Amino acid sequence: MGPVTNNPFLIAIINMIVVFGVLIVLGVLMHLIEMVDPTKKKAAPKAAAPVAAAPAAVAAAPVVEDKSEEIAAVIAAAVAACGGSENVVAVRIAAPATSWAVGARAEAQTVQPFC
Amino acid sequence: MEALIVSLQSVWNDSGFEGLTSGNVIMLLVGLILLYMAIGKGFEPLLLSNIAFGCLLGNIPKTGFFDEPGVMQVILYGINHEVFPPLIFMGVGAMTDFGPLLANPKTLLLGAAAQGGVFVCLIGAMLLGFDLREAASIGIIGGADGPTAIYLTVKMAPHLLGAIAVAAYSYMSLVPLIQPPIMTLCTTKKDRMIKMDQLRTVTKFERIIFPIASTIFISLLLPPVCALIGMLMLGNLYKEAGCLDRLSDTAQNALMNIVTIFLSVGTGLTMEAEKFLRYQTILIICLGLVAFAAGTALGCLFGQVMKITSGGKVNPLIGSAGVSAVPMAARVSQVVGQKANPSNFLLMHAMGPNVAGVIGTAVAAGTMLAMIGPAGK
């Protein structure tokens, strides 16, 4: 079977409509998955917890996983020296991630060498 | 003495020097320049160095690479029968985080808008005299997705594979140079300074169900790209399942590296002088640049539309990431956004349109295959 049409403008328009249509349906699919997600209710309180805790923690010492308070103080000082206006609430060790995520972290650290 | 001369003559007659053409010499120089760009300048070295070396190997006469059984025939089989692009997609899937996209599905539209570059290029190619299948293959360079470009070109215009693959990968490595001026042109400083809200948390359930559901939907709609989308999502399932870490690790590291070597060396092998040194190649290189630029501009302009419709909550810079080139295009959005506002972190927001662009390019390829049909059919 040959091409449906040889008109490039028509091909472009039809293709763009299909691409938009497919991705819109994918978007709807994502919303549906979110709606039927049985684990959503369990996850919600966890996600809300840090937001609620944040105001109280602002004045308190930063929460640090398995590290001394001195290290937390050094990190907080570094953030302040870089012009950070927010208080450091928590410091955690970055979890192992994909190659790209590791690359992105390295990129984020090198993009602003002078803050 | 005579025996020595006859032997030397025989060695000369069998040597590559005897069959070396001026075209081969030019392509050897092209290969050396590409090697310099890859290793000396750091332009996409993991891919370009192999392509360049493949180009050197492909232009040495009398090697028998193209007509005698051997490792090069196996590599070329993988290229010509679309074995490697889906395997690369499996690795890409294992490295892809669909979380930002699932958290903000509206960014899918940016991935769709940036595919406009593909069709701008297709129109341009047809106006310049390429036939429909050639134009479709050239247009897909605008998707900034190497495996998809190779996949579609092998099916539609295999004689252009070398030029299209080199253009696609060269421009992908030049994304940090090509995109920022266009992004700056399409946005104001105020636009670039917009800070976007933090994305919601995406549950494990969503992360696992999405690759399965999207594979079924897209594959049923566009079976020609089932191999690409299926492998992309299978790789992602390895990553998200939580109990397939070994497979995920293999897909995103060992397998990805092995297939990258085969795919890129095989692509270089297709850069034979007779096929590559044509006026068409120059046109393809120019059209590829147009496609990239148009895709970036259309992504940013659609980002402007989303900025207006969202009441100024969307930074239009993330639109440029819709051209795929994962994750480099998203990094460019981050860098350009951070130049305007040092406290701006757009990377995760830009990853949404970035991965949407991968899906969008595969969908565009599938649609063109369905509408136009593969070569010889």
Boltz contact constraints between the chains, C-beta under 6 A:
constraints:
  - contact:
      token1: [A, 1]
      token2: [B, 373]
      max_distance: 6.0
  - contact:
      token1: [A, 3]
      token2: [B, 132]
      max_distance: 6.0
  - contact:
      token1: [A, 3]
      token2: [B, 372]
      max_distance: 6.0
  - contact:
      token1: [A, 4]
      token2: [B, 371]
      max_distance: 6.0
  - contact:
      token1: [A, 6]
      token2: [B, 132]
      max_distance: 6.0
  - contact:
      token1: [A, 8]
      token2: [B, 122]
      max_distance: 6.0
  - contact:
      token1: [A, 8]
      token2: [B, 123]
      max_distance: 6.0
  - contact:
      token1: [A, 8]
      token2: [B, 126]
      max_distance: 6.0
  - contact:
      token1: [A, 12]
      token2: [B, 119]
      max_distance: 6.0
  - contact:
      token1: [A, 12]
      token2: [B, 123]
      max_distance: 6.0
  - contact:
      token1: [A, 15]
      token2: [B, 119]
      max_distance: 6.0
  - contact:
      token1: [A, 15]
      token2: [B, 364]
      max_distance: 6.0
  - contact:
      token1: [A, 15]
      token2: [B, 367]
      max_distance: 6.0
  - contact:
      token1: [A, 18]
      token2: [B, 367]
      max_distance: 6.0
  - contact:
      token1: [A, 19]
      token2: [B, 112]
      max_distance: 6.0
  - contact:
      token1: [A, 19]
      token2: [B, 115]
      max_distance: 6.0
  - contact:
      token1: [A, 19]
      token2: [B, 360]
      max_distance: 6.0
  - contact:
      token1: [A, 19]
      token2: [B, 363]
      max_distance: 6.0
  - contact:
      token1: [A, 19]
      token2: [B, 364]
      max_distance: 6.0
  - contact:
      token1: [A, 20]
      token2: [B, 112]
      max_distance: 6.0
  - contact:
      token1: [A, 22]
      token2: [B, 363]
      max_distance: 6.0
  - contact:
      token1: [A, 23]
      token2: [B, 108]
      max_distance: 6.0
  - contact:
      token1: [A, 23]
      token2: [B, 112]
      max_distance: 6.0
  - contact:
      token1: [A, 23]
      token2: [B, 360]
      max_distance: 6.0
  - contact:
      token1: [A, 26]
      token2: [B, 108]
      max_distance: 6.0
  - contact:
      token1: [A, 26]
      token2: [B, 214]
      max_distance: 6.0
  - contact:
      token1: [A, 27]
      token2: [B, 105]
      max_distance: 6.0
  - contact:
      token1: [A, 27]
      token2: [B, 108]
      max_distance: 6.0
  - contact:
      token1: [A, 29]
      token2: [B, 213]
      max_distance: 6.0
  - contact:
      token1: [A, 30]
      token2: [B, 102]
      max_distance: 6.0
  - contact:
      token1: [A, 30]
      token2: [B, 105]
      max_distance: 6.0
  - contact:
      token1: [A, 33]
      token2: [B, 206]
      max_distance: 6.0
  - contact:
      token1: [A, 33]
      token2: [B, 209]
      max_distance: 6.0
  - contact:
      token1: [A, 37]
      token2: [B, 203]
      max_distance: 6.0
  - contact:
      token1: [A, 37]
      token2: [B, 205]
      max_distance: 6.0
  - contact:
      token1: [A, 37]
      token2: [B, 206]
      max_distance: 6.0
  - contact:
      token1: [A, 39]
      token2: [B, 203]
      max_distance: 6.0
  - contact:
      token1: [A, 39]
      token2: [B, 205]
      max_distance: 6.0
  - contact:
      token1: [A, 43]
      token2: [B, 203]
      max_distance: 6.0
  - contact:
      token1: [A, 47]
      token2: [B, 201]
      max_distance: 6.0
  - contact:
      token1: [A, 98]
      token2: [B, 95]
      max_distance: 6.0
  - contact:
      token1: [A, 99]
      token2: [B, 95]
      max_distance: 6.0
  - contact:
      token1: [A, 99]
      token2: [B, 252]
      max_distance: 6.0
  - contact:
      token1: [A, 100]
      token2: [B, 95]
      max_distance: 6.0
  - contact:
      token1: [A, 100]
      token2: [B, 327]
      max_distance: 6.0
  - contact:
      token1: [A, 107]
      token2: [B, 331]
      max_distance: 6.0
  - contact:
      token1: [A, 111]
      token2: [B, 335]
      max_distance: 6.0
